[in-house]
Amino acid sequence: MKILTDDCTVMKRLTRIIPFLFAGCLVFSFCAACAPGAGESSAALYTGIDKELYLTGRFDPASNDAFVDLESLGLPVRNGRQYLRREAAEALGRMYRQLKKEHPDITFYVRSSTRNFALQKHIWENKWNGVTPINGIRSGKAVAGPLERAKLILRYSSMPGTSRHHWGTDFDINELTNGYYESGEGAALYSWLAKNAGRYGFCQPYTRGRKSGYAEEKWHWSFTPLARQLTREWLNAYGSDRAAFLSGIRFAGVEHAAGLAPLYVESVDKDCR
């Protein structure tokens, strides 16, 4: 009889507890499903494009429905049409509206956003061949050693196939000099972004004080929910497989620069990891 009584007591307690356990499981499942990047299918992450082609920027964002023309969302741009993944573009739109609400006179525009492989190759090879100077140095003429030439370019420019700009998650604003963001209007803008960008899902990947990788870039911002996952995907695909990266990738100096690629892809600020 005591056993039956104890069993009844246990059953009554379970009856009271089970609804809470069930509700907790539902909440946990809901939160996990809604977490940034959680459960992102391969097709959704790569927008239906082959994984290797997407990660290395070998596609046209203007013809991809997952990318949005920023001007269509009311965002100011320079240098022609600018595209981002829809998730990043909509978050940027919300951040921009809040910035202008608090600081209506601060200038803000996107000067560069998604860059595919062909455009990044053009930027890289102009620097490699000395057409575009780097800090006053025309590297093609002044730096004879190919590895040193690659490292000089890599202070501020990614090699083709490795740029975060390939993914539709990253963009550059206003001026491409750190000095602009250290005084006057530029300092006010940077201060606001440093304090508020994270609320909208953005981080500054190339900050001061990192031990390796690109130099500081106060103008470069990244949409973390997508970029974090794509960084992992790139490193899983190419981080320890140089041959896989070199398959189909061609640009001036690739045989010298390719070994540096994983270091520069993974060397981002902790808030972007």
PyMOL commands that set and color helices and strands:
alter all, ss='L'
color gray80, all
select helices_A, chain A and resi 2-34+42-45+51-55+61-63+70-73+86-102+117-128+139-142+146-153+164-167+178-182+184-200+224-238+242-246+254-266+270-272
alter helices_A, ss='H'
color red, helices_A
select strands_A, chain A and resi 67-69+83-85+110-112+170-173+202-203+220-223
alter strands_A, ss='S'
color yellow, strands_A
deselect
rebuild
show_as cartoon
